[in-house]
């Protein structure tokens, strides 16, 4: 709501980038020139809104993450080992046992 109601009209106030009026770049902060005094003041709207909306976003994330149930991953050792590129001639139970006994 804030982006469509405040930021988008502010971005459209600047020097429009691109040739076509339907280009996406007309809606970005790239339209505002920091060297122009009027557009420089419009850039501060972005800064102020960023500092105001960051705590709101953190509050909403904390509020909605309370209901998430995190599952604790156990640290049990599974005793499974994957070995690759073993020649077929050596793929016997005796060879593998002797390898790990060494």
PyMOL CGO cylinders between C-alpha atoms (Angstrom):
from pymol import cmd
from pymol.cgo import CYLINDER

trace = [
    CYLINDER, 0.00, 0.00, 0.00, 2.80, 2.39, 0.93, 0.3, 1, 1, 1, 1, 1, 1,
    CYLINDER, 2.80, 2.39, 0.93, 4.75, 1.48, -2.20, 0.3, 1, 1, 1, 1, 1, 1,
    CYLINDER, 4.75, 1.48, -2.20, 1.84, 2.08, -4.56, 0.3, 1, 1, 1, 1, 1, 1,
    CYLINDER, 1.84, 2.08, -4.56, 0.52, 5.13, -2.74, 0.3, 1, 1, 1, 1, 1, 1,
    CYLINDER, 0.52, 5.13, -2.74, 3.73, 7.02, -1.94, 0.3, 1, 1, 1, 1, 1, 1,
    CYLINDER, 3.73, 7.02, -1.94, 6.86, 5.57, -3.54, 0.3, 1, 1, 1, 1, 1, 1,
    CYLINDER, 6.86, 5.57, -3.54, 5.50, 4.89, -7.03, 0.3, 1, 1, 1, 1, 1, 1,
    CYLINDER, 5.50, 4.89, -7.03, 4.19, 8.46, -7.57, 0.3, 1, 1, 1, 1, 1, 1,
    CYLINDER, 4.19, 8.46, -7.57, 7.48, 9.84, -6.19, 0.3, 1, 1, 1, 1, 1, 1,
    CYLINDER, 7.48, 9.84, -6.19, 9.46, 7.75, -8.68, 0.3, 1, 1, 1, 1, 1, 1,
    CYLINDER, 9.46, 7.75, -8.68, 7.27, 8.93, -11.54, 0.3, 1, 1, 1, 1, 1, 1,
    CYLINDER, 7.27, 8.93, -11.54, 8.04, 12.58, -10.66, 0.3, 1, 1, 1, 1, 1, 1,
    CYLINDER, 8.04, 12.58, -10.66, 11.67, 12.35, -11.75, 0.3, 1, 1, 1, 1, 1, 1,
    CYLINDER, 11.67, 12.35, -11.75, 13.31, 12.36, -15.14, 0.3, 1, 1, 1, 1, 1, 1,
    CYLINDER, 13.31, 12.36, -15.14, 11.78, 9.32, -16.80, 0.3, 1, 1, 1, 1, 1, 1,
    CYLINDER, 11.78, 9.32, -16.80, 14.33, 6.76, -17.97, 0.3, 1, 1, 1, 1, 1, 1,
    CYLINDER, 14.33, 6.76, -17.97, 13.86, 4.80, -21.18, 0.3, 1, 1, 1, 1, 1, 1,
    CYLINDER, 13.86, 4.80, -21.18, 12.09, 5.74, -24.37, 0.3, 1, 1, 1, 1, 1, 1,
    CYLINDER, 12.09, 5.74, -24.37, 8.78, 3.93, -24.08, 0.3, 1, 1, 1, 1, 1, 1,
    CYLINDER, 8.78, 3.93, -24.08, 6.21, 5.13, -21.55, 0.3, 1, 1, 1, 1, 1, 1,
    CYLINDER, 6.21, 5.13, -21.55, 5.35, 1.53, -20.62, 0.3, 1, 1, 1, 1, 1, 1,
    CYLINDER, 5.35, 1.53, -20.62, 8.92, 0.61, -19.58, 0.3, 1, 1, 1, 1, 1, 1,
    CYLINDER, 8.92, 0.61, -19.58, 9.44, -0.75, -16.07, 0.3, 1, 1, 1, 1, 1, 1,
    CYLINDER, 9.44, -0.75, -16.07, 12.30, 1.70, -15.47, 0.3, 1, 1, 1, 1, 1, 1,
    CYLINDER, 12.30, 1.70, -15.47, 9.75, 4.55, -15.22, 0.3, 1, 1, 1, 1, 1, 1,
    CYLINDER, 9.75, 4.55, -15.22, 8.69, 3.17, -11.84, 0.3, 1, 1, 1, 1, 1, 1,
    CYLINDER, 8.69, 3.17, -11.84, 12.14, 2.82, -10.25, 0.3, 1, 1, 1, 1, 1, 1,
    CYLINDER, 12.14, 2.82, -10.25, 14.31, 5.07, -8.11, 0.3, 1, 1, 1, 1, 1, 1,
    CYLINDER, 14.31, 5.07, -8.11, 16.61, 5.52, -11.12, 0.3, 1, 1, 1, 1, 1, 1,
    CYLINDER, 16.61, 5.52, -11.12, 14.31, 8.33, -12.29, 0.3, 1, 1, 1, 1, 1, 1,
    CYLINDER, 14.31, 8.33, -12.29, 15.41, 10.55, -9.41, 0.3, 1, 1, 1, 1, 1, 1,
    CYLINDER, 15.41, 10.55, -9.41, 18.57, 12.56, -10.01, 0.3, 1, 1, 1, 1, 1, 1,
    CYLINDER, 18.57, 12.56, -10.01, 20.49, 13.31, -6.78, 0.3, 1, 1, 1, 1, 1, 1,
    CYLINDER, 20.49, 13.31, -6.78, 22.03, 16.43, -8.40, 0.3, 1, 1, 1, 1, 1, 1,
    CYLINDER, 22.03, 16.43, -8.40, 18.63, 18.04, -8.94, 0.3, 1, 1, 1, 1, 1, 1,
    CYLINDER, 18.63, 18.04, -8.94, 17.53, 19.87, -5.76, 0.3, 1, 1, 1, 1, 1, 1,
    CYLINDER, 17.53, 19.87, -5.76, 13.85, 18.94, -6.07, 0.3, 1, 1, 1, 1, 1, 1,
    CYLINDER, 13.85, 18.94, -6.07, 14.53, 15.28, -6.90, 0.3, 1, 1, 1, 1, 1, 1,
    CYLINDER, 14.53, 15.28, -6.90, 17.16, 15.13, -4.15, 0.3, 1, 1, 1, 1, 1, 1,
    CYLINDER, 17.16, 15.13, -4.15, 14.42, 15.91, -1.62, 0.3, 1, 1, 1, 1, 1, 1,
    CYLINDER, 14.42, 15.91, -1.62, 12.29, 13.14, -3.13, 0.3, 1, 1, 1, 1, 1, 1,
    CYLINDER, 12.29, 13.14, -3.13, 15.11, 10.67, -2.51, 0.3, 1, 1, 1, 1, 1, 1,
    CYLINDER, 15.11, 10.67, -2.51, 14.80, 11.39, 1.21, 0.3, 1, 1, 1, 1, 1, 1,
    CYLINDER, 14.80, 11.39, 1.21, 11.27, 9.99, 1.09, 0.3, 1, 1, 1, 1, 1, 1,
    CYLINDER, 11.27, 9.99, 1.09, 12.83, 6.62, 0.20, 0.3, 1, 1, 1, 1, 1, 1,
    CYLINDER, 12.83, 6.62, 0.20, 15.28, 6.88, 3.09, 0.3, 1, 1, 1, 1, 1, 1,
    CYLINDER, 15.28, 6.88, 3.09, 12.63, 7.85, 5.64, 0.3, 1, 1, 1, 1, 1, 1,
    CYLINDER, 12.63, 7.85, 5.64, 10.22, 5.14, 4.50, 0.3, 1, 1, 1, 1, 1, 1,
    CYLINDER, 10.22, 5.14, 4.50, 13.00, 2.55, 4.64, 0.3, 1, 1, 1, 1, 1, 1,
    CYLINDER, 13.00, 2.55, 4.64, 13.77, 3.42, 8.26, 0.3, 1, 1, 1, 1, 1, 1,
    CYLINDER, 13.77, 3.42, 8.26, 10.08, 3.42, 9.16, 0.3, 1, 1, 1, 1, 1, 1,
    CYLINDER, 10.08, 3.42, 9.16, 9.15, 0.19, 7.39, 0.3, 1, 1, 1, 1, 1, 1,
    CYLINDER, 9.15, 0.19, 7.39, 12.15, -1.88, 8.55, 0.3, 1, 1, 1, 1, 1, 1,
    CYLINDER, 12.15, -1.88, 8.55, 10.95, -2.15, 12.18, 0.3, 1, 1, 1, 1, 1, 1,
    CYLINDER, 10.95, -2.15, 12.18, 7.41, -2.84, 10.96, 0.3, 1, 1, 1, 1, 1, 1,
    CYLINDER, 7.41, -2.84, 10.96, 8.71, -5.69, 8.79, 0.3, 1, 1, 1, 1, 1, 1,
    CYLINDER, 8.71, -5.69, 8.79, 10.74, -7.10, 11.69, 0.3, 1, 1, 1, 1, 1, 1,
    CYLINDER, 10.74, -7.10, 11.69, 7.68, -6.94, 13.96, 0.3, 1, 1, 1, 1, 1, 1,
    CYLINDER, 7.68, -6.94, 13.96, 5.51, -8.73, 11.41, 0.3, 1, 1, 1, 1, 1, 1,
    CYLINDER, 5.51, -8.73, 11.41, 8.12, -11.44, 10.81, 0.3, 1, 1, 1, 1, 1, 1,
    CYLINDER, 8.12, -11.44, 10.81, 8.49, -12.07, 14.54, 0.3, 1, 1, 1, 1, 1, 1,
    CYLINDER, 8.49, -12.07, 14.54, 4.74, -12.12, 15.02, 0.3, 1, 1, 1, 1, 1, 1,
    CYLINDER, 4.74, -12.12, 15.02, 4.06, -14.63, 12.27, 0.3, 1, 1, 1, 1, 1, 1,
    CYLINDER, 4.06, -14.63, 12.27, 7.09, -16.80, 13.00, 0.3, 1, 1, 1, 1, 1, 1,
    CYLINDER, 7.09, -16.80, 13.00, 5.79, -17.57, 16.52, 0.3, 1, 1, 1, 1, 1, 1,
    CYLINDER, 5.79, -17.57, 16.52, 3.27, -20.01, 15.07, 0.3, 1, 1, 1, 1, 1, 1,
    CYLINDER, 3.27, -20.01, 15.07, 5.91, -21.89, 13.09, 0.3, 1, 1, 1, 1, 1, 1,
    CYLINDER, 5.91, -21.89, 13.09, 6.91, -25.14, 14.69, 0.3, 1, 1, 1, 1, 1, 1,
    CYLINDER, 6.91, -25.14, 14.69, 10.60, -25.82, 14.33, 0.3, 1, 1, 1, 1, 1, 1,
    CYLINDER, 10.60, -25.82, 14.33, 11.63, -29.43, 14.41, 0.3, 1, 1, 1, 1, 1, 1,
    CYLINDER, 11.63, -29.43, 14.41, 14.86, -30.17, 16.20, 0.3, 1, 1, 1, 1, 1, 1,
    CYLINDER, 14.86, -30.17, 16.20, 17.11, -32.29, 14.05, 0.3, 1, 1, 1, 1, 1, 1,
    CYLINDER, 17.11, -32.29, 14.05, 18.66, -35.02, 16.13, 0.3, 1, 1, 1, 1, 1, 1,
    CYLINDER, 18.66, -35.02, 16.13, 22.39, -35.45, 15.99, 0.3, 1, 1, 1, 1, 1, 1,
    CYLINDER, 22.39, -35.45, 15.99, 22.29, -39.24, 16.09, 0.3, 1, 1, 1, 1, 1, 1,
    CYLINDER, 22.29, -39.24, 16.09, 24.93, -40.89, 13.97, 0.3, 1, 1, 1, 1, 1, 1,
    CYLINDER, 24.93, -40.89, 13.97, 23.33, -43.07, 11.35, 0.3, 1, 1, 1, 1, 1, 1,
    CYLINDER, 23.33, -43.07, 11.35, 26.40, -45.30, 10.72, 0.3, 1, 1, 1, 1, 1, 1,
    CYLINDER, 26.40, -45.30, 10.72, 25.88, -45.02, 6.98, 0.3, 1, 1, 1, 1, 1, 1,
    CYLINDER, 25.88, -45.02, 6.98, 28.77, -44.41, 4.65, 0.3, 1, 1, 1, 1, 1, 1,
    CYLINDER, 28.77, -44.41, 4.65, 28.63, -43.93, 0.89, 0.3, 1, 1, 1, 1, 1, 1,
    CYLINDER, 28.63, -43.93, 0.89, 31.72, -44.98, -1.02, 0.3, 1, 1, 1, 1, 1, 1,
    CYLINDER, 31.72, -44.98, -1.02, 32.00, -44.28, -4.73, 0.3, 1, 1, 1, 1, 1, 1,
    CYLINDER, 32.00, -44.28, -4.73, 34.26, -45.44, -7.55, 0.3, 1, 1, 1, 1, 1, 1,
    CYLINDER, 34.26, -45.44, -7.55, 35.23, -48.78, -5.99, 0.3, 1, 1, 1, 1, 1, 1,
    CYLINDER, 35.23, -48.78, -5.99, 36.29, -51.28, -8.66, 0.3, 1, 1, 1, 1, 1, 1,
    CYLINDER, 36.29, -51.28, -8.66, 33.88, -54.22, -9.04, 0.3, 1, 1, 1, 1, 1, 1,
    CYLINDER, 33.88, -54.22, -9.04, 36.63, -56.71, -8.25, 0.3, 1, 1, 1, 1, 1, 1,
    CYLINDER, 36.63, -56.71, -8.25, 37.08, -55.14, -4.79, 0.3, 1, 1, 1, 1, 1, 1,
    CYLINDER, 37.08, -55.14, -4.79, 33.35, -54.91, -3.96, 0.3, 1, 1, 1, 1, 1, 1,
    CYLINDER, 33.35, -54.91, -3.96, 33.26, -57.81, -1.59, 0.3, 1, 1, 1, 1, 1, 1,
    CYLINDER, 33.26, -57.81, -1.59, 32.31, -57.78, 2.04, 0.3, 1, 1, 1, 1, 1, 1,
    CYLINDER, 32.31, -57.78, 2.04, 35.71, -59.10, 3.08, 0.3, 1, 1, 1, 1, 1, 1,
    CYLINDER, 35.71, -59.10, 3.08, 37.65, -56.37, 1.20, 0.3, 1, 1, 1, 1, 1, 1,
    CYLINDER, 37.65, -56.37, 1.20, 35.53, -53.59, 2.65, 0.3, 1, 1, 1, 1, 1, 1,
    CYLINDER, 35.53, -53.59, 2.65, 35.82, -54.96, 6.22, 0.3, 1, 1, 1, 1, 1, 1,
    CYLINDER, 35.82, -54.96, 6.22, 39.58, -55.32, 5.87, 0.3, 1, 1, 1, 1, 1, 1,
    CYLINDER, 39.58, -55.32, 5.87, 39.83, -51.77, 4.52, 0.3, 1, 1, 1, 1, 1, 1,
    CYLINDER, 39.83, -51.77, 4.52, 38.17, -50.30, 7.62, 0.3, 1, 1, 1, 1, 1, 1,
    CYLINDER, 38.17, -50.30, 7.62, 40.15, -52.49, 10.00, 0.3, 1, 1, 1, 1, 1, 1,
    CYLINDER, 40.15, -52.49, 10.00, 43.43, -51.05, 8.69, 0.3, 1, 1, 1, 1, 1, 1,
]
cmd.load_cgo(trace, "trace")
